[in-house]
Amino acid sequence: MKFGGTSVADLARIRSAARKVEAEVARGHDVIVAVSAMAGKTNELVGWVDSISTLYDAREYDAVVSSGENVTAGLMALTLQEMGIPARSWQGWQVPLRTTSAHGAARIEEIGRANIDAKFAEGMKVAVVAGFQGISPEGRITTLGRGGSDTTAVAFAAAFGAIRCDIYTDVDGVYTTDPRISRKARRLERIAFEEMLELASLGAKVLQTRSVELAMRYNVPLRVLSSFDDSDAQSGTIVCAEEDIMESKVVAGVAHSRDEAKLTLTAVQDRPGIAAAIFGPLSEAGVNVDMIVQNISEHGRTDMTFSCPTDQLARAERAMRAARDAGGIAFEDVLADTEVAKVSVVGIGMRSHAGVASRMFKALADEGINIKVITTSEIKISVLIDRKYMELAVQALHDAFELHKAG
């Protein structure tokens, strides 16, 4: 069971979460609980570090920002003990949860079971684990990056062979699209790992991408539930293997991302290796390139367009101009457009159904929405459009694929 920051925002919320844990213990389960820092606490800790130095020691940064989860874990264990449930808290190094040395963005390498298993054998019913943190080979505290508590929970579920991993958050499941944009959005009973992974990477904020990757790799069923629903009957959304879903709709959901920028290099010298000459420096600059379009070459010149997160745009422009100045590439100008958004339809049913693209493009055309860039995969079609039309596009596509209807 994983409880995010809003689920443990104060002592009242921690008590409410503890009652959900108590219900699982009453069903005869041993429980591992992964907790985030209380809402706003991580931002506060990061702010303290930044106020001391923007060029901080990443090892000390991790030591500071991981402390929020330690506080929550201790408070949760104390609350459970007051309810008569044998529980104790575990920090990452005590488990131990071993990670790489990449401070601030470490990856889990191994979870040792022996210490927790020994305590379960002695009668402990709940292990409350501080999420988001581990220990490096050098013996220093590491953190897993934002949203790392989701990854912690799934990793423990995989390591201990849990029957499932319940993710408690501020929504009661995974919806066909953002309910704030479409009132017709419907909660899904089940969604495949691949669909959830695409939706998470395309802007859906329900689950952290790495946690879904991990769940898919180890086939750990996830259940997304609301921590604010105190009824014992809520079902949430099950994220599971494709074969565990009886029949899928062609499209499962519509995702969107506002934080997109489009960059166009004009009159690029068209020669073998030009793509590598462009995207190599972008990679070195840490720019996460998404959609790519190259125009037909005329007179040995072509335009190259790609999208990237808005906050990486300045870095991308600098990398391109530096590459041109160094003689690596030749182009006329760099044109940036920050008024764009990405809208995507996702569904494993696309594999066996034709006509999804034409249906999508017709729905957008009927609303007078122009498509700037298109990219596809086996279960996804994404388009880049003017940002002012994003909500209209989401609503139009939700209606076009009749996602408000079950089955």
N, C-alpha and C positions, 0 to 999 in steps of 0.2 A: 504494500500500500504506500503510495506516494502522496504527500500533501505539499502543495505549492505555497508560495508566500502569502497570497490572500487567504488561503485556508488556515494559516497559523498566524494571522496578523496580530492577534492579541491573545490574552489568556482565555477569554471566552471562546474564541475560535479554536484554540488548542484543546479546550475541554470538549467542544463539539466533535473535533476530529478524533479525540480519544474514545468517545462513545462509539464511533464507527469501528474503531479497532476492537473495542470491547465486544461488539456484536460478532466479529469474526472469531474472536477467541471463544465465545460462547458456542459457536458452531463446531468447535473442536480443532481449530487450526492453530498451529504455531505461526506467528506473523513477524515479518520483517517490515518495518516502517522506515521509509526514507523521507526526510524532511528538508524543506528549503529554509532559508532565513526568513524571519518575519517581514511582511511587506514593507518595502522601502529601506530595509536595513542594509542590504548589499550596496545600493546606491549611495547611502550615507557613508559607508566604509570606503568605497571607491573615492568619494569626494574628499575624504580625509587624506587619503594617500596622495591624490592629485594636488591638494593644497600644500603639501610638503614639497613635492617635486614631480614634474611631468616626466623626468628621466629617472624613474624609480627603479630600484632593484626588484626584478620580477619575483624573486624568491620571497622577499619581505612583503610584497603586494599580496601574494597568495596566503601568507601567514595571517595578514590582516583580514582580507575579505572572506576567508573560510570560517572566521570566528562566528559569523552570524548563524550558520547552520549548527555550530556547536551549542550555542545558547538554546536554539529551538529544540534540539535533540534532548538536552538535559531537562528542559521544561516539560516536554512530552513524556519522558520517562517518569518524572516526578508525579505528573498528573495521573498516569496509569497506575503507579504505585499507590496513590491515594485512593484509587478505585478498587484496590485489592488485587491488581493484576501484576504478577511478577515480570518486571521489565527493567531494562538498563539501557543506557545510551552507549553508542560506539562512535568514536571519531575514526576518520579514514585510516590513520596509522595503526589504530588498535585492532582493526579487523584481521589482517591488513588488506587494504585495497591498493594494489601496486599499479603505478602508472608510468608513462614516459616522463622525461625531464622537461617537457615543453610547458613551462610555467604559464598559467593563464589559459592554456588550451591543451592540457594534457589528455592523453588517451589511455583508457584502462587496458592493462595488460594481464592482470590476474587478480582474482579475489580468493584469499585464503579462507577456507571454511572451518578449519579446526577450532579456532577460538569460539566462534558463535555456536557451532555444533556442540561443543563441550558444555556451554551454558544452557542450551536447550535440553541436553541430557540431564542437567542438574535441576531442571524444573522451570527455567525461564520460559515464559510464553511469548514475550515480545522483545525483539531486538530493535531499538530505535537508532537508525544509522544517520549520521550527518551526511546529507547529500552534497554533490558538487565537489568533493575533495578526495584526495588520496595521498600516497607517499611515493616519492621518486626513488630511483636506485641509489641516489646520494643521501637518502634519509630526510629530505626536505618535504614540507607540505606542498602539495600541488592542487590546482583547481582545474575543472574540466571545461571552463567556458560557460557563458550564459545558458541557462536551461539545463545545466549539467545534472541537476537533481533527477530529472526524468531519466537520463542515461544511467545514473547510479541505480535507480529503482529497477530498471530493466536488466541491468547487469547482475544484480543480486538475484532477481527472479530466475535468470538463466543459470547462474552458478549453483543455486540451491534447489533447482528443479521445481520451482513453485508451480501450482496449478494455473495461476494467472497473475497478472500484475495490474492492480487497480490504480489508475491515475486520477486523483481528486483535484479538480480545478474549479474555476469560476463559471464554467458552462456545464450543461448536463449531457454533453455528448458531442459528436461530430455532426455538423449540419451540411446540407447540400450546398450551401453558400453562407456568407456572413448574414445572420439574421438582422443585423443593423442596416443592411442594404436592401434585402428583400424580405418582406413580411411573409412571403410564401416559403421561405427556407424551412426544410423539414429535417428533423433529427433522424439519422440513419441508425438502424438496429445493428447492422454489421457493415464493415468496409474492409477490403483486402489490404494487406501490408503495402503492396506496391502502390495502390491508389492513395493511401494515407501518406506514403513517402513523397509522392509527387505533390499532393496538396500541401504538405508541410514545407517542402522546398519552394513552392510557388507562392507562399504568402499566408497560408492558413496558420494561425498562431496556437492551435490547440495542443499540439505535441511537438517536441523538439526533434529535428530531423535525425540526429544521431541515435536517439532512443528508438525510433522506428526502424532504422537500419539494423540495430542490434536485435530488436524483437524479431525481425524477419529472418535474420541469420540463424537465430537459435529457436525459432518457432515458439516464442513466448506470447500467448494471447494477452492482449491489452484490453482493459475496460476503462473507458473515459466516463467519469461520473462528476456530479456537482457536489462540492463540499458544503453548499448552502441548502441542499435539500435534505432534510432530516428524516424523511420517510425511509423505511427499510426496504421498500418495494421498488425503488428506482432502478432502472435497467441500464441506462447509459448507452454507450456504443461499444461494441466489441470489434477490436481490430485484430484480424486473424488471417490465416492462410486462405488463398483463393479457393481451395478445394472445400473449405468449411462453409462456403456461401452457396446456398442452393441455386439461386439464379440472380445474375447481376443485370442491372440496367446498363444500357450502352454507355451512358455517362453517369458517373456517381456524384460529381460535384463540379462547381465553378469556383475557381480561386482567383484572387487578384492581388496585385502588388503596386502600391503607389510610388514606392521609392525606386523608380527606374529612371535611367538617363540614356539617351541615344547619342552616339558619337559617329560622325561620318568623316572619313578621310577622302578628300576629293582629288581626282586626277592622280591616282597612285600609279607609279610605274608598274605595268603588268609584266611580270617575268617569273620564271620558276623560283620558288622559295620566298616569294613576297609575303605569303601568309605567315610563314615562320618568322620572317623579319619583323612583322607587326606584332604577332601575339606572343613571341618570346619576351620582348621587353615588358609587355603588359603583365605577363606572368611573374617576371622578376620584380615588378613594382607591386605585386600583391593585388592586382585588379582581377576581380571575378567576372570574366566575360560570359555572357549568356547567349543571346541571339546574334547570329552573324549572317549578313547578306553581302554578296559581291555582285556588282552589276556586270553586264556584258561589256567586254573590253572594246574600246574604239581608239584607233590610232595609237595602240600600245599603252593606253591609259584606262583606268577603271576607278570606280568609287567603291570603297569598303565601309560598310556600316555595321556597328555592333552595339549591344546594350550592356550596361553594367549598373550596379547600385549607385544611387545618386551621390552617396558620400565618398565614392571612389572616383568620381568624374575628374576632379582636379588632378589626382594622381595619374589617371589615364592620359590626360592632355599633356602633362609634363613628360611622361614616358615617351609619347609619340614625338613630341618636339625634340626631345633629347636624342632619340633614335635618328631623326632626320638630320640634326646638326652633326651627329657622328658619322653620317654617310651611310647608315644601315638601310634606310628607305628614302624614297623620293615621293613627295606628294605636294599638292598645291596649298591646301588649307585643312584645318580641323574645325568642323561644325558641330556644336553641342546643342542638344535639345533636352531640357530638364522637365518639360511639360508633357511627359508621356507616362503611361501606365501599362502594365502587363495584365491581360485577362486570359485565363486558361480553362479549358474543359478537360476533365480527367475521368477515365473509366476503363476497366479491364475488358468491358464488352466491346471496345473499339477493335480488339483483335479479330473479332469474327463478324463485324458489321461494317458494311460499306456506307458511304454517304455522310459520315459525321462532319467532315470538313465542309462539304457543300451546304449542309444544314446550318452550320455555325456561321459561315460567311454570308448566307442569305439573311439570317437573323440580324446580323450587324448592318448589312446593306439596307434592309428595310427601315432601320433607324437612322440611316444617313451617316453611319460611322465608318470612317476611312481606316483601312489597315495599313500600317507603316512597315511592319516586319512580321514574318510568320516563322514559327519553328514547330517541328512535330517530333514525337517519339511514338513507340508502339501503343502507348495508352494515354497520350496527351497531345493536345494542340494548343499552342500559345500564340497570342497576337499582341503586338505593341500598337497602342492607339493613343490619341490625344487624351490627356488625363481628365479633362472636363467631361468626357463621355464615359468614364469608367463605370460609374454606378448604373447608368443607363444600359451599358453593355452587359453587365452582370445580370441585371433584371431580365433583359431580352433573351439571353442565353438560358437562364433558368426556366423561363417560360417555353422557349423553343424545344427544349429537351424534356419538358413536362416533369421536372424534378420534384414538384410539389406532390406528385402522385406516388404512392408506394407501389412496389412491385414492378 
